[in-house]
Amino acid sequence: MGEGGSTRKEEPRLAWWIVRWALLALAIPGASQSALADAPRLGPFELPKPRELTVFRNDEAFNPYEALNGSFTSPETCAAVPDGLWVEAEGKGDCIRYYPQALADGGNPTVLVYFGGDVMLRNAKGVRFITDSYIRQSPATIGAEMAEWAKKAGHPVIFMARPGIYGSSGNHNNRRHTREIALMDGALDQIRQKYNISSFILTGHSAGGQIVASLMNRRKDVSAAVITSGLVSVKQVSAFWERRRKIPGKLLYNAAEFYDPITEIERISTDPRPDIYVISDPEGRVVPFFSQLFYVRRLRAAGFEPHHIYAQATDRQRHLLAYHGRLAAALIAQGRSEVEIRRAVHEMDLEQFK
């Protein structure tokens, strides 16, 4: 193409970024303070204001401000965080916290690991807010849930706190990017070495499913994975929601920078092959069912044999299947068959409606 054609092609792109940054410049600090009287909010173009990481202990509820705005810390401070790991990725470090149950000192052949979903959502106008369920959580509530899961599985378990939430430093606004995956990967490396772990059974719900699918693309020690209502086709889902917001998604984030695990399925280990379970509600309204079906079909096309289980979530959005996933992971750890796992998941569905 000639020089003139190239210039014409660049002009719309330049104009787009001028508009985007003009809108960002109009984001007056504190513009959403009226909403803060009831619950923390960030306007669609309001910049986060991170602060020093708070070390939450026992039954201290996690602070929604840090989940919304982000937090930072140092290696020295991280050393005093209970079960905190200093992990570096892309030239910057963060303190990643995890919540273990039943880990042995001598060695742990199989450990189950859970990655939760997003706690920050956007409404139709692009305003960010923290879910009520997050505000009710604390280290104590997580510990109780993990103790119950470990008892059910008969194996050690870990709750991994993603960057910026549940006691980890970082910025939850920067989710979906490669750095979040790298931080979780590095944390698992340190945990594996510290506790002499042979293999992991990874479980992820919603955006935690993106973490699990991405880690399968990187690691050779994942014996099984369970993904519920999973954000496993990131570009598809981003496009889906961009068409439904009043503010174009491209003004809020650059989805082209998100890591999409579906693009590197061929990197999943084939020796040994992980046992993969995908649990979906076909009526789910948060992560579209078609995107999860697409992931399953891509896995099969690549030579894997994923088990796709349809379940029914009881919430209004037909999304919350995390407990289904933990049940399936516990049964995998016990060596149960696919038939037994499917039956147990369906029985959980029936129990919910009694």
SVG drawing of the C-alpha trace seen along z (x, -y; Angstrom):
<svg xmlns="http://www.w3.org/2000/svg" viewBox="-38 -16 50 61">
<polyline fill="none" stroke="black" stroke-width="0.4" points="0.0,0.0 1.3,-3.5 2.2,-6.1 -1.1,-8.0 -3.2,-4.8 -1.2,-4.0 -1.8,-7.5 -5.6,-7.3 -5.6,-3.9 -3.8,-5.3 -6.0,-8.4 -9.1,-6.6 -6.9,-4.7 -5.3,-8.0 -8.7,-9.6 -10.0,-6.7 -7.2,-7.0 -7.6,-10.8 -11.3,-10.2 -10.4,-7.5 -7.8,-9.6 -10.0,-12.6 -12.7,-10.7 -10.1,-9.4 -8.9,-13.0 -12.5,-13.9 -12.6,-11.3 -12.5,-13.7 -11.1,-12.1 -13.9,-11.5 -16.6,-11.8 -18.3,-8.7 -18.2,-9.7 -21.9,-9.9 -22.1,-6.2 -19.5,-5.6 -22.0,-6.4 -23.6,-3.0 -20.9,-1.0 -17.7,-1.6 -18.0,-2.5 -15.6,-3.5 -17.0,-5.4 -16.3,-3.9 -13.3,-6.3 -12.3,-7.0 -8.8,-5.9 -8.1,-3.5 -6.4,-4.8 -4.3,-1.9 -3.1,-1.9 -0.8,0.2 -2.0,3.8 -4.0,4.6 -3.1,7.8 -6.5,9.4 -6.6,12.0 -9.2,14.4 -12.7,13.0 -11.7,9.5 -13.9,9.0 -12.0,8.2 -12.1,4.5 -14.0,3.6 -11.9,0.5 -8.7,2.5 -10.6,4.9 -11.8,2.0 -8.7,-0.2 -5.8,2.2 -3.0,2.4 0.8,2.6 3.4,3.9 7.0,4.9 8.9,8.2 9.6,7.4 5.9,6.7 4.9,9.8 7.1,12.0 4.8,11.1 1.6,12.0 0.1,15.4 0.9,17.8 2.0,14.9 4.4,15.5 6.4,12.8 6.0,13.6 7.6,11.5 6.2,11.3 6.9,9.0 9.4,7.0 7.1,6.3 6.4,8.3 3.2,8.9 2.3,10.6 0.1,13.6 -1.8,15.1 -3.1,18.7 -5.2,20.5 -4.1,24.2 -5.8,27.0 -4.4,30.4 -1.0,30.0 1.6,32.4 5.3,31.4 6.8,34.5 5.2,34.6 1.8,34.3 1.2,36.5 -2.0,34.7 -3.3,31.2 -6.6,29.6 -6.4,25.9 -9.4,23.5 -9.4,20.2 -12.5,18.0 -14.2,15.7 -14.2,12.0 -15.5,9.9 -15.6,6.7 -18.4,6.2 -19.6,3.5 -23.2,2.4 -24.6,1.4 -23.1,-2.1 -19.6,-0.7 -19.6,-1.6 -17.5,0.8 -18.6,2.2 -17.7,5.0 -20.1,7.9 -21.9,8.3 -20.6,11.8 -17.0,10.6 -17.7,8.1 -19.0,11.0 -15.8,13.1 -12.8,13.2 -9.8,15.5 -11.9,17.4 -14.8,18.1 -12.3,19.2 -10.5,21.5 -13.8,23.1 -14.8,23.7 -11.4,25.2 -11.5,27.4 -14.8,28.8 -13.5,29.4 -10.4,31.2 -12.5,33.4 -14.7,34.3 -11.8,34.9 -9.6,36.7 -6.7,34.7 -5.0,31.3 -6.6,28.3 -5.6,24.7 -7.6,21.5 -5.5,19.3 -6.2,15.5 -5.9,13.8 -4.1,10.5 -5.8,7.7 -8.4,9.7 -8.8,12.0 -5.6,10.6 -3.2,10.6 -1.7,7.4 -2.2,6.2 -4.9,4.6 -8.1,6.6 -8.8,4.1 -5.9,5.8 -7.5,9.2 -7.5,11.4 -3.9,10.3 -0.9,12.6 0.6,11.2 -2.2,12.5 -1.6,16.0 2.1,15.7 1.6,14.7 -0.6,17.7 1.8,20.0 4.8,18.6 2.8,19.1 2.1,22.7 5.8,23.3 6.7,22.0 4.0,24.0 4.9,27.2 8.6,26.8 7.7,25.9 5.3,28.8 6.8,31.4 3.7,31.7 3.6,34.2 0.4,33.1 -2.4,30.6 -6.1,30.9 -7.1,27.4 -10.6,26.0 -11.8,22.6 -15.1,20.9 -16.1,18.2 -12.9,16.0 -11.1,18.5 -11.8,20.9 -9.7,18.7 -6.9,19.1 -7.2,22.9 -7.4,23.2 -4.4,21.0 -2.3,22.9 -3.1,26.1 -1.4,24.5 1.7,23.9 2.1,26.7 2.9,30.5 1.9,31.3 -1.9,30.8 -3.5,34.2 -7.0,32.9 -9.0,29.7 -12.6,28.7 -14.0,25.6 -17.4,24.2 -19.3,21.5 -15.8,20.8 -14.5,17.8 -12.5,20.0 -13.1,18.2 -12.2,14.7 -12.4,12.9 -15.8,14.3 -17.2,13.3 -15.7,9.8 -17.3,9.2 -20.6,10.5 -20.7,8.0 -19.3,5.1 -22.4,5.3 -24.7,5.0 -23.2,2.1 -24.2,-1.5 -20.6,-2.5 -18.5,-0.7 -16.2,1.9 -13.3,0.6 -13.5,-2.7 -13.2,-0.7 -10.5,1.8 -8.5,3.3 -9.7,6.8 -7.0,7.5 -4.5,7.5 -6.4,10.2 -5.0,13.7 -7.3,16.2 -6.5,19.8 -8.4,21.2 -5.6,20.0 -3.0,22.2 -4.9,25.5 -2.2,27.4 0.2,26.6 -1.7,28.7 0.3,31.7 -0.3,34.9 2.0,37.0 0.2,37.3 -3.1,35.9 -5.1,34.1 -8.6,35.3 -10.7,32.3 -14.3,31.6 -16.3,28.5 -19.5,27.9 -22.0,25.5 -25.5,24.2 -27.0,23.9 -29.1,21.0 -26.2,19.1 -26.5,15.3 -23.0,14.2 -20.6,16.3 -22.5,17.5 -22.9,21.2 -21.9,21.1 -18.4,19.9 -17.9,22.9 -19.2,25.3 -16.7,23.8 -13.9,24.5 -15.0,28.1 -15.2,28.6 -11.7,27.1 -10.3,29.5 -11.8,32.5 -10.5,31.2 -7.0,31.1 -7.3,34.8 -8.4,34.4 -11.5,36.0 -13.1,33.4 -16.2,34.4 -18.9,31.7 -21.6,31.8 -24.7,29.7 -25.9,28.5 -28.4,26.0 -27.3,23.0 -29.9,21.7 -29.0,18.0 -31.0,15.6 -28.1,15.4 -27.8,19.2 -24.1,18.8 -22.9,20.0 -21.6,23.6 -18.5,23.4 -19.7,26.0 -20.5,28.3 -16.9,27.9 -15.4,28.6 -17.5,31.7 -16.3,33.0 -12.7,32.2 -13.1,34.1 -14.4,37.1 -11.6,37.0 -9.1,37.0 -10.9,40.1 -10.5,41.9 -14.2,42.0 -15.4,42.7 -16.9,40.3 -20.3,41.9 -20.1,41.5 -19.0,37.9 -21.9,37.1 -24.4,38.7 -23.1,36.8 -23.3,33.5 -26.8,34.2 -27.8,35.3 -26.5,31.9 -28.8,30.2 -31.7,32.2 -30.8,31.4 -30.8,27.7 -34.5,27.7 -35.7,29.7"/>
</svg>
